């Protein structure tokens, strides 16, 4: 990504884009133009090195959020094992690794896993998303520090994945949860 393209990416205002109960979802940018190309390049075209630019965008946005004194434990949005094998990586995990370095946060990829292979969600309605994502995550609980959790994801369309992951964490006593995504696609459905 060239400097001009990076400069063309506009950060959203430093406020939550959505809430799920008391849990805030922050989206650094809108899923359009250069940001859309960046995410698609990482996710679908094996441009893993661009995760550093995505993390820089998250970093620039996160620095503007107040009350960041927490020492978060980062949970990258899990993907299903066959999808990760096919792609050979989880794009949210790559971004989270780069992002964590800026703030000294620890990453835990063993707290939850995706146990349901869901189809691509971007073409599904709100009800269809809820149906296919129901029971998609399983709490494992390995190495949980007890610190506040920051879920990192590449894109948030309807926040249904985030809602399902939050609910699974809460069922197991994890309550201090925030979500941070690189981009927001369109308007959110009501959750």
KEDREN-334342 format. One line per field, with one value per residue: residue in three letters; chain; x, y, z of N, C-alpha, C, O in turn. Coordinates in steps of 0.001 Angstrom, whole numbers, plus 524288, in hexadecimal, padded with zeros to 5 digits. Layout:
% KEDREN-334342
residu c(ala,...);
chaine c(A,...);
n.east c(X,...);
n.north c(Y,...);
n.up c(Z,...);
ca.east c(X,...);
ca.north c(Y,...);
ca.up c(Z,...);
c.east c(X,...);
c.north c(Y,...);
c.up c(Z,...);
o.east c(X,...);
o.north c(Y,...);
o.up c(Z,...);
END
This chain:
% KEDREN-334342
residu c(unk,unk,unk,unk,unk,unk,unk,unk,unk,unk,unk,unk,unk,unk,unk,unk,unk,unk,unk,unk,unk,unk,unk,unk,unk,unk,unk,unk,unk,unk,unk,unk,unk,unk,unk,unk,unk,unk,unk,unk,unk,unk,unk,unk,unk,unk,unk,unk,unk,unk,unk,unk,unk,unk,unk,unk,unk,unk,unk,unk,unk,unk,unk,unk,unk,unk,unk,unk,unk,unk,unk,unk,unk,unk,unk,unk,unk,unk,unk,unk,unk,unk,unk,unk,unk,unk,unk,unk,unk,unk,unk,unk,unk,unk,unk,unk,unk,unk,unk,unk,unk,unk,unk,unk,unk,unk,unk,unk,unk,unk,unk,unk,unk,unk,unk,unk,unk,unk,unk,unk,unk,unk,unk,unk,unk,unk,unk,unk,unk,unk,unk,unk,unk,unk,unk,unk,unk,unk,unk,unk,unk,unk,unk,unk,unk,unk,unk,unk,unk,unk,unk,unk,unk,unk,unk,unk,unk,unk,unk,unk,unk,unk,unk,unk,unk,unk,unk,unk,unk,unk,unk,unk,unk,unk,unk,unk,unk,unk,unk,unk,unk,unk,unk,unk,unk,unk,unk,unk,unk,unk,unk);
chaine c(A,A,A,A,A,A,A,A,A,A,A,A,A,A,A,A,A,A,A,A,A,A,A,A,A,A,A,A,A,A,A,A,A,A,A,A,A,A,A,A,A,A,A,A,A,A,A,A,A,A,A,A,A,A,A,A,A,A,A,A,A,A,A,A,A,A,A,A,A,A,A,A,A,A,A,A,A,A,A,A,A,A,A,A,A,A,A,A,A,A,A,A,A,A,A,A,A,A,A,A,A,A,A,A,A,A,A,A,A,A,A,A,A,A,A,A,A,A,A,A,A,A,A,A,A,A,A,A,A,A,A,A,A,A,A,A,A,A,A,A,A,A,A,A,A,A,A,A,A,A,A,A,A,A,A,A,A,A,A,A,A,A,A,A,A,A,A,A,A,A,A,A,A,A,A,A,A,A,A,A,A,A,A,A,A,A,A,A,A,A,A);
n.east c(8034C,8029F,8075C,80090,7F6F3,7F55E,7F465,7EAEB,7E364,7D933,7D6F9,7CCD1,7C489,7C91B,7C22A,7B925,7B424,7ABF3,7A448,7A37D,79B9A,7A23B,7AB96,7B503,7B6D0,7C08D,7C3A4,7CD8D,7CE06,7C68B,7C1D6,7C629,7CB3F,7D8DE,7DA0B,7D377,7D875,7E1EF,7DF01,7DA7B,7E31E,7E9B0,7E338,7DFA7,7E745,7F0E3,7F7C8,7FDFD,8054D,800DF,7FB2B,8003C,7FEC3,7F3ED,7F36B,7F898,7F14F,7E93B,7EEB6,7F056,7E606,7E2D8,7E90D,7E3BF,7DB3C,7D54A,7D82F,7DEEA,7E516,7E55A,7EB5E,7EA70,7E661,7E7ED,7DF38,7DF1A,7D573,7D075,7D22E,7CCB0,7D2A4,7D48B,7D3DA,7DC0F,7E45D,7E387,7E57A,7EEA4,7F09A,7EB19,7E54E,7E1FB,7E79E,7F1EE,7F1A0,7EF44,7F851,7FFEE,7FB4F,7FB20,8057A,80746,802AA,80573,7FEE2,7FA58,7F810,7EE25,7EB92,7E6DC,7DE2A,7D3F3,7CD89,7C99C,7BF7A,7B89D,7B6B8,7B41B,7AD13,7B195,7AE52,7AB26,7A327,79A27,78DE9,78A01,7848F,7876F,7923D,7926E,78E1B,79586,79E5F,79C0E,7A051,7AA79,7B41D,7BD3B,7C09F,7CCF5,7D442,7DEDC,7EA51,7E606,7E702,7E0CB,7E01E,7DA5F,7D40E,7D751,7D1E9,7D671,7D3B2,7D2C9,7CACD,7BE38,7B1A1,7A6A9,7A7B4,7A4FC,7AB77,7B25C,7AB3D,7A801,7B185,7B3E7,7AB6A,7ADCD,7B732,7B37C,7ACDC,7B3F2,7B820,7BE1F,7BDBB,7C0F1,7C205,7C617,7C4F0,7CCAC,7CDD0,7D347,7CD44,7C071,7B5C0,7AC77,79FCF,79C3D,7945D,789B0,78CBF);
n.north c(7FB69,8082A,814C5,81CF6,817CA,813E1,81D4A,82098,81B31,81CC3,81EBE,81A7C,821F4,82263,81B8F,811D2,8092E,802AF,7FC3D,7F0D5,7ED4E,7F0E1,7F0FB,7F66A,7F909,7FC92,80269,804E4,8097E,80BB7,80192,802C7,80792,8097E,80433,7FB9A,7F671,7F42F,7ED41,7E514,7E1EB,7DDCE,7D5EE,7CF98,7CEEF,7CBAD,7D331,7D493,7DB11,7E4D0,7E57A,7EB07,7F59C,7F623,7F4A0,7FD9C,8052F,80259,80457,80F53,812C3,80E48,8138B,81CBA,81A89,81C31,81889,80FA9,80A5C,8004D,7F3AD,7EC54,7DF60,7D9BC,7D453,7CEA8,7CE70,7C21A,7B8CC,7AE40,7A194,79C28,7A42D,7AA68,7A38C,7A2DA,7AD3E,7AEEB,7B58B,7BE22,7C98B,7D140,7CEAA,7D087,7DB69,7DE1A,7DAC4,7E1C1,7EB41,7E9E7,7EB00,7F5B0,7F950,7F2BA,7EAAA,7DDCA,7D23C,7C8DC,7BD7C,7B4AF,7B51B,7B505,7ADF4,7AC2C,7A419,7A1A3,7A0AC,7AAAB,7B060,7BA7B,7C6C9,7D074,7D163,7CE8F,7D018,7D6DE,7CFC3,7C628,7C66D,7C60E,7BC20,7B539,7B765,7B4B4,7AE23,7AD8B,7AF08,7AA5B,7AA3C,7A887,7AB52,7AAF2,7AF93,7B93F,7C5E1,7CBF1,7D648,7E1FF,7DFB7,7E189,7E089,7DE64,7E11C,7E071,7E4EF,7EA56,7E781,7E587,7E3DD,7DA7D,7D1A2,7D546,7D6D0,7CC7C,7C7F9,7CE1C,7CB38,7C094,7C181,7C6E1,7BF5B,7B976,7BF4C,7C7E8,7D4F2,7DF45,7E486,7E954,7ED45,7EEDC,7F2E4,7F338,7F7A0,7FC51,7F755,7FD3B,80071,7FCF3,7F204,7F1A0,7ED05);
n.up c(80000,7FC33,800A6,7FDFF,7FC63,80673,80BCA,807FD,80D4A,815C1,822ED,82B74,83446,8419B,847BF,84C91,842F1,843B8,84D79,8552C,85DFC,868FF,8643B,85C32,84EA2,84683,83AA0,8323A,8282F,81C4B,813F3,808DB,7FC97,7FD6B,806F4,80606,7FDC2,802B5,80AFF,80539,7FF7B,80745,80B53,802EB,7FB25,7FE8B,80281,80BEC,81091,81083,81969,820DF,81E04,81F3F,829FD,82D43,82AAB,8317C,83AC7,83A1C,83AC1,84473,84B84,84CCE,852C3,85EEC,86C61,86BEA,872CA,875BF,8762A,86C9C,868B5,85CFB,853F4,8484A,83E3E,83CCC,8324C,82AF0,82B90,821E1,81AAD,81DDC,81BEC,8110F,80E09,81323,81B34,82514,822AC,829B7,8327D,82F06,82DE8,83831,83D73,839C0,83D23,84811,84AD5,84AD8,853FC,85BE8,85EB3,861D9,85A32,858F5,85366,8564D,85C5B,85886,84E2F,840E0,83DCD,8365D,8291A,821CB,816F1,80DE0,8131B,80F4D,807DD,80CA9,81368,81F4E,825DD,82150,8231F,82E14,82F8C,82AAA,83078,83A85,84570,841A2,84654,84FF8,85D12,8624B,8699E,86C16,871FB,87535,879DA,8800B,87E31,8781C,86BE2,85E9F,852F3,84664,83958,82B49,824FE,8271A,824E2,8277A,831E0,83626,83736,83ED6,846FD,84900,84C23,854F4,85B4E,85D14,862AF,86B8C,86FDF,874E7,87CC9,879C9,8792F,87757,86C2F,8600C,852BE,8478B,83AD1,82DDE,825D3,822B6,81C5E,81516,81A70,82774,82B35,83417,84097);
ca.east c(80000,805D9,8063B,7FBEB,7F256,7F4BF,7F28A,7E57B,7DFDC,7D714,7D54A,7C7BC,7C4FB,7CAC7,7BDC9,7B76A,7B0B3,7A783,7A4CD,7A098,79AFC,7A609,7B079,7B5B2,7B96B,7C313,7C54C,7D14E,7CCE5,7C251,7C39F,7C59E,7CFEE,7DDE7,7D983,7D135,7DCAA,7E5BB,7DCE1,7D9E3,7E860,7EB78,7DFAD,7DEC1,7EB8B,7F5B7,7FB3C,7FE6A,80893,7FDA0,7F8D0,802EE,7FC08,7EECF,7F45C,7F9EC,7EC57,7E6C7,7F1C4,7EF2E,7E0AC,7E294,7EB9B,7DFFA,7D726,7D691,7D7D7,7E1AC,7E916,7E533,7EF30,7E6E8,7E7D2,7E5A3,7DD15,7DDD4,7D0AC,7D1FE,7CFDC,7CC38,7D7AC,7D55D,7D4CC,7E161,7E7E7,7E33D,7E7F4,7F393,7F0EE,7E66C,7E6A7,7E12F,7EC08,7F67B,7F0E0,7EF9C,7FDD1,8027B,7F8E5,7FCAC,80ACA,80732,800B7,80759,7FAC1,7FB4B,7F42E,7ECA4,7E8AB,7E4FD,7D9CD,7CF45,7CE70,7C4FA,7BE58,7B4AE,7B880,7AFCB,7AE0F,7B29F,7A9C9,7A9EE,79E66,795D1,78ABB,78AFA,78286,78ABB,7972A,79189,78D41,79A50,7A256,79A6D,7A3A7,7AF29,7B8DD,7BDA7,7C45E,7D0CA,7D60B,7E467,7EDC8,7E34F,7E990,7DCF9,7E023,7D66B,7D4E3,7D69D,7D157,7D839,7D1AA,7D407,7C64C,7B951,7AD35,7A1EC,7A961,7A2CA,7AFCF,7B41F,7A733,7A833,7B65B,7B320,7A7D7,7B09C,7BACA,7B071,7AAF0,7B83C,7BA01,7C148,7B9D2,7C335,7C33F,7C5A8,7C627,7CF3C,7CE5C,7D5B3,7C97C,7BAD2,7B349,7A72A,79D04,79B54,78F24,788C0,78DE2);
ca.north c(80000,80CDB,818DD,81FE6,8148F,813D0,82275,8213B,81863,82052,81C2E,81BDF,824B9,81EC7,819ED,80C9E,808DF,7FF77,7F9A7,7EC00,7EDDE,7F4BD,7F012,7FA23,7F774,800F6,80165,80909,80C12,80961,7FDA1,8051A,80991,8071E,80086,7F6DA,7F3D4,7F23C,7E8A4,7E0DC,7E007,7DA7E,7D187,7CC26,7CEE4,7CA02,7D7AA,7D49C,7DF6F,7E979,7E591,7EF2D,7FA8B,7F5DD,7F56D,80322,80804,8014E,8071F,814EF,81378,80CCF,817AB,820F8,818C0,81D4D,81440,80B12,808EE,7FAA2,7F040,7E896,7DA60,7D9F1,7CF92,7CF52,7CBAF,7BCF6,7B6B4,7A891,79F12,79AF2,7A926,7AC03,7A026,7A467,7B261,7AE41,7B96F,7C101,7CF0A,7D44E,7CD7E,7D364,7E0F1,7DE7C,7DA33,7E6CB,7EF2E,7E8F2,7ECE5,7FB59,7FA82,7EEEE,7E708,7D846,7CFBF,7C396,7BACA,7AFC2,7B615,7B343,7AC26,7ABCB,79E8F,7A11F,7A2B2,7ADCE,7B276,7C01E,7C951,7D59F,7D170,7CC92,7D3CA,7D6B9,7CADB,7C1F0,7C6BB,7C41F,7B676,7B251,7B85D,7B2A5,7A9DE,7AD47,7AF85,7A72A,7AC1D,7A4A4,7AD66,7AA2C,7B408,7BE37,7C8FC,7CECC,7DBCE,7E363,7DD65,7E4CD,7DD40,7E111,7DEDB,7E3A8,7E7E1,7E98E,7E8B4,7E5F8,7E2E3,7D58B,7CE51,7D780,7D5B6,7C6EB,7C717,7D099,7C7F1,7BBE1,7C312,7C82C,7BA76,7B725,7C2E9,7CC36,7D910,7E441,7E352,7ED7F,7EB70,7F2B9,7F0F8,7F6D2,7FA6C,7FB75,7F6FA,7FF35,8018E,7F85C,7F05D,7F220,7E834);
ca.up c(80000,7FBD3,80483,7FC4E,7FD86,80C20,80D5E,80649,810CD,819B2,827BF,82DA3,8394C,845C4,84B0B,84B0C,83E69,8453B,85285,85620,863A4,86AF1,8616B,857EB,849D5,843EB,8353C,83119,8232D,8193E,81038,803AB,7F9F9,7FEC4,80B52,803D5,7FAD8,80683,80DA8,8015D,7FE20,80B93,80C31,7FE6C,7F759,80114,80379,8119B,81243,81121,81E9E,823CC,81CE5,821CA,82F98,82E0A,82A86,83693,83EBC,839C4,83CB6,849FB,84E9B,84D9C,8564F,86462,87024,869F8,8768B,8767C,873B8,86A20,86672,857C0,851AA,842C5,83CBF,83AC8,82D87,82B33,82A86,81C51,817FB,81F2D,818F5,80B8E,80D77,815FA,81F5E,826A2,821B2,82E83,835EC,82D0C,82F3F,83DE1,83EFD,838AD,8407B,84D7C,84BA3,84BD7,85934,85FAA,86033,860B9,856DA,85A92,84F3E,85882,85FE7,855B9,848D6,83D97,83D2E,8324A,82410,81FB2,811B7,80DF9,8157F,80D40,804AB,80FC1,8166A,824F3,827FA,81F5C,825FC,83361,82F45,82979,8347B,83F97,84730,83E51,8496D,854AB,860EF,863EA,86E98,86D25,87300,875E7,87DE9,88327,87CA2,87441,866BD,85A01,84E4E,841A8,8347B,826BB,82319,829EA,8217B,82AAE,83746,837F9,83905,843D3,84AE9,84A5B,84F11,85A14,85E60,85EBC,866D8,87034,8722E,877EB,880BD,877B4,87884,8759E,866C3,85C2B,84D77,84432,83579,82A20,82298,82320,81735,814ED,81F59,82AA7,82C8F,839BB,8437F);
c.east c(80378,80413,8015C,7F6E9,7F144,7F280,7ECD9,7E190,7DE3F,7D526,7CFD2,7C894,7C635,7C676,7BC19,7B3B2,7ABAC,7A874,7A18C,7A01D,79EA6,7AB2E,7B0C6,7B890,7BB6E,7C4DC,7C8A9,7D001,7C7EB,7C4B6,7C28C,7CAFD,7D4E2,7DD77,7D72D,7D55F,7E0A8,7E3CD,7DC5C,7DF37,7EA78,7E852,7DF97,7E362,7F0E7,7F9A6,7FBBA,80187,8056E,7FADA,7FB60,8004B,7F69E,7EF61,7F5CC,7F4FC,7E966,7E97F,7F066,7E9BC,7E076,7E514,7E7D9,7DB97,7D8D9,7D61A,7DA4B,7E5D0,7E926,7E9D4,7EC15,7E98E,7E500,7E3F4,7DBF9,7D8D5,7D22F,7CF69,7CFEE,7D139,7D88C,7D654,7DA4E,7E567,7E810,7E637,7ED7B,7F46B,7EB7F,7E7D2,7E5EA,7E59F,7F0F2,7F635,7F187,7F539,800BA,8007D,7FAD2,80218,80AEA,805DD,8029A,80324,7FC6E,7F6D0,7F31F,7E955,7E65F,7E089,7D4B1,7D0E5,7C93B,7C415,7BA56,7B6C7,7B3F8,7B111,7AF9D,7ADAC,7A7EE,7A4F7,79987,792E6,78C16,78939,785D3,79001,79693,790EB,7925D,79E7C,7A0E3,79DC6,7A8BF,7B440,7B8A5,7C1F5,7C7EC,7D324,7DBC6,7E743,7EAF6,7E579,7E5B5,7DCBC,7DB91,7D7F1,7D3DC,7D682,7D2F5,7D60F,7D2E1,7CF79,7C17C,7B4E1,7A84E,7A2FF,7A727,7A70A,7B1B8,7B03D,7A778,7AD15,7B601,7AFAE,7AA7E,7B474,7B7DE,7AE48,7AF0E,7BAE8,7BD98,7BD79,7BBFB,7C553,7C247,7C72A,7C885,7CFF7,7D0E1,7D19F,7C3E9,7B890,7ADAD,7A4FA,79C42,7958D,78E69,789DA,78B78);
c.north c(804D4,810F2,81BF4,81CE8,81478,81903,82361,81E73,81C0D,81D40,81E01,81F29,820D0,81D93,8147E,80CFE,8060A,7FD92,7F4AE,7EBAF,7F229,7F47F,7F383,7F7A2,7FC6A,7FF3B,805FE,80C25,809C6,80597,7FF9F,806CB,806A5,80327,7FB61,7F3BE,7F165,7ED30,7E415,7DE98,7DC5D,7D56B,7CDA0,7CB99,7CDF1,7CE6E,7D87E,7D949,7E473,7E9B1,7E9C1,7F47A,7FA96,7F6D8,7FB16,80682,80735,80456,80CEF,81624,8128E,810EA,81C1C,81F80,819F0,8185A,80F39,80939,80310,7F7FB,7EBB1,7E36F,7DA2F,7D488,7D0C0,7CC40,7C667,7BBBC,7B0C2,7A607,79DCF,79FE8,7AB1F,7A89C,7A1BF,7A97E,7B25C,7B25F,7BB94,7C6C7,7D269,7D363,7D05E,7D92A,7E1AF,7DE22,7DF5D,7EB08,7EEAB,7EB13,7F2B5,7FC9D,7F6BE,7EB38,7E176,7D61F,7CA48,7C137,7B5A9,7B086,7B41A,7B140,7AC00,7A605,79D8B,7A3A1,7A594,7AF99,7B832,7C311,7CE39,7D5DA,7CFD9,7D0F1,7D34E,7D18A,7C639,7C1D6,7C480,7BE32,7B385,7B310,7B64F,7ADEB,7A95B,7AD54,7AC0E,7A96B,7A7A3,7A644,7ACC7,7AF5A,7B93E,7C10E,7CB8C,7D48E,7DCF8,7E14C,7E16B,7E123,7E083,7DE28,7E28F,7E721,7E680,7EB33,7E986,7E554,7DDD3,7D1DE,7D035,7D644,7D00C,7C5A9,7C970,7CD2D,7C2FC,7BD29,7C42B,7C355,7B7F0,7BB1C,7C73B,7D099,7DE35,7E379,7E81F,7EB28,7EFFA,7F057,7F51B,7FA1E,7F8C2,7FB74,7F8E3,8007E,7FC8B,7F719,7F167,7ECE4,7E895);
c.up c(80000,7FFCC,8030F,7FD7E,80360,80E09,80BE6,809CD,81532,81E68,8293A,8328A,83DA7,849BB,8493B,84664,83FC0,84AC0,85279,85C08,86576,867F3,85C93,85352,8473D,83E7C,8337E,82C2D,820E0,81548,80AB4,801AC,7FBA2,8032B,80975,800D5,7FE87,80915,809DF,7FFD1,80262,80BB5,807AE,7FAB3,7F9CF,801F6,80961,813A1,81308,81668,82202,822E3,81F6F,827A5,830CB,82E0B,82FA6,83AE6,83EC0,83BD8,8429D,84D84,84FE1,85165,85BE6,867AF,86E18,86DE1,877A5,873E7,87163,868C3,8612B,855FF,84BED,8418B,83A68,83589,82DF6,8293F,824C2,81928,81919,81C55,8133D,80A98,80F96,81A36,82096,82635,82694,83266,83421,82E87,83521,83FCC,83E3A,83C5A,8461E,84EAD,84CEB,85182,85D6A,8619D,85EE4,85D73,858EC,8563A,85139,85C6A,85D8A,8505D,84600,83C7D,838E3,82D54,82182,81A2D,81223,80F8D,812B4,809F3,807B8,8128F,81C30,82740,8263A,8222E,82B77,83368,82E69,82DAA,839E1,840F8,84436,8416B,84E43,85825,86285,86928,86FD0,86DDA,873A1,87AA2,881A6,881CE,878F5,86EDD,8627F,8554E,84998,83CE8,82FFB,82525,82640,82650,824B1,8307C,83978,839EB,83E55,8482B,84CB0,84D91,85489,85D83,86055,8631F,86BEC,872E0,875B5,87B81,87EE2,87659,8766F,8701A,8635C,856EC,84A6B,83ECD,83205,82757,823C2,81DA5,817A0,81A37,8224C,82ADB,8325C,83C53,848DB);
o.east c(806D3,7FFD0,7FE54,7F318,7ECC8,7EF22,7EA3A,7DCDB,7E18A,7D210,7CE65,7CCDB,7C47B,7C70F,7BD70,7B08F,7A7A3,7ACEB,79D69,7A3BA,79E3D,7AEC1,7AD41,7BC33,7B872,7C744,7C6D6,7D0CA,7C56E,7C91C,7BE9C,7CEB8,7D515,7E030,7D8D3,7D5B7,7E289,7E6A6,7DDB0,7DFB6,7ECC0,7EA84,7DF77,7E364,7F4EE,7FE5B,7FA21,80081,8071B,7F875,7F8EF,7FFA8,7F4EE,7EC30,7F45D,7F48E,7E753,7E6F3,7EF6C,7E8F2,7DE2D,7E36B,7E8B0,7D893,7DD46,7D3E2,7D7FB,7E9A5,7ECB5,7EBE8,7EB3E,7EE43,7E034,7E6D5,7D842,7D811,7D4E7,7CB07,7D2E9,7D3C4,7DCF1,7D94D,7DCE4,7E966,7EC3C,7E91E,7F0B2,7F89D,7E7D1,7EB2C,7E8EE,7E72B,7F3D6,7FA14,7F406,7F6B8,8039E,80391,7FC02,80327,80E57,807B2,80175,803C0,7FF84,7F25E,7F6B4,7E4D7,7E432,7DF4B,7D17C,7D504,7C50F,7C78B,7B8DC,7B869,7B06E,7B5A4,7AF0B,7A96A,7A38E,7A2BF,7953C,79529,78EF3,78C18,786E7,791FF,799D3,792F4,7936E,7A1D2,7A428,79E07,7AB22,7B852,7B475,7C654,7C613,7D3E9,7DD6F,7E6B1,7ED51,7E5BA,7E72E,7D98C,7D925,7DC8C,7D00A,7DA83,7D112,7D685,7D3DF,7D035,7C0C8,7B473,7A609,79F82,7A768,7A64F,7B294,7B1C5,7A732,7ACD2,7B7A5,7B0E0,7A98F,7B4E7,7B995,7ADE7,7ADCF,7BF65,7BFE7,7BA54,7B91D,7C9D5,7BE33,7CA49,7C69C,7D270,7D0A4,7D25D,7C2DF,7B95C,7AA78,7A7D2,79BB1,7923E,7923D,78818,78BF1);
o.north c(80579,81095,81D6D,81F27,814EE,8191F,8269C,81F4F,81E29,81999,82283,81F2B,81C55,81E77,812CA,8109C,806DC,7FD51,7F46A,7EA05,7F69B,7F785,7F384,7F490,7FFF5,7FB1E,80A71,810E3,8065F,8065D,7FE53,8075C,801DA,7FF30,7F737,7EEF9,7ED11,7E952,7DFAA,7D9E3,7D84D,7D129,7C8E6,7C817,7CF36,7CD78,7DC80,7DB3B,7E7F2,7EDA6,7EBC9,7F783,7FE94,7F994,7FD21,80A3A,80AEC,8069F,80F34,81A20,815AD,811AA,81EF7,822DD,818D5,81473,80B07,806C3,80121,7F9D3,7E7B5,7E32E,7DA73,7D0B6,7D393,7C7F6,7C63A,7BD6A,7AE8C,7A80E,79E58,79FD6,7AD43,7AA96,7A1F6,7A9F6,7B58A,7B295,7BAEF,7C8AE,7D60C,7D6F1,7D26E,7DB7C,7E569,7E0EE,7E118,7EE12,7F296,7ECC1,7F476,80086,7F782,7E8DC,7E08F,7D7EA,7C774,7C2BE,7B2A2,7ACFD,7B1C7,7B2A0,7ABBE,7A35B,79911,7A827,7A32A,7B047,7BA8B,7C1FE,7CFFE,7DA11,7CFCD,7D4F8,7CFC7,7CF27,7C2B8,7BDA8,7C171,7BB8C,7AFB6,7AFAA,7B633,7AA25,7A52E,7ABD1,7AAF7,7AA5F,7A36D,7A30D,7ADF7,7B2FC,7BD53,7BEE0,7CD26,7D76F,7D95B,7E124,7E455,7DEE8,7E4E1,7D964,7E732,7EBC2,7E206,7EFC4,7EDC3,7E62E,7DCF2,7CF3D,7CD16,7D4D9,7CEF1,7C2A2,7C6FC,7CC53,7C155,7BA31,7C290,7C333,7B4B5,7BA5F,7C9F8,7D00A,7E134,7E1F6,7EAA5,7E782,7F462,7EC41,7F9CA,7FECE,7F469,7FF20,7F66F,8017F,7F85F,7FA95,7F200,7E8D0,7E4F3);
o.up c(80362,801FF,8067D,7FF5C,8050D,81177,80E50,8094D,817FF,81DE2,8285B,834BC,83D62,84E6B,844F1,845FA,83D45,84C85,8500A,85EBC,863AD,8690C,8594C,85401,845F3,83DDD,8334E,82C03,8232F,81381,80845,804A8,7FB4B,80326,80B35,80159,7FD99,8094F,80B3A,7FEF4,80132,80C25,8088C,7F769,7F783,80223,80B81,817E8,815E0,817BA,8259E,82690,82184,829FB,834E7,83110,831E4,83E47,842E0,83E6C,84578,851F8,853A8,8530B,85D6B,865F5,86E81,86C57,87A3D,86FFA,873F3,867D0,860F7,8567B,84AC4,84393,83672,8347B,83104,825B4,822E3,81560,815A7,81A8A,810DC,806CA,80DF1,81C8D,81D8E,82917,82778,8353E,8375F,8302F,836DD,84369,841A8,83E74,848A4,8530E,84FCD,8539F,86205,865C2,85B51,85DD8,85A6F,85575,84E30,85F6D,86044,84E4D,84861,83A78,837EE,82D5A,81F54,818DA,8164B,80D98,813A2,80947,80590,813E5,81DC3,82A49,82957,82379,82D40,836DD,83125,82E56,83D67,83E00,8443B,83F59,8505D,85663,863EE,86CA6,8742A,86AC1,872A8,87EE9,885F0,883F9,876E7,86D7D,862B8,853D8,848E2,83C7F,830C7,82412,827DE,824E1,824A1,833B0,83E31,83DE0,841E3,84C80,8515C,8514C,85855,86217,864C1,866E1,8701E,877AA,8790B,87D11,88217,872C1,87400,86F65,863BC,856AB,84AAD,83E41,83317,8268F,82588,81AA5,81A3D,81DF5,81FFA,82AB2,83535,83A79,84BF9);
END
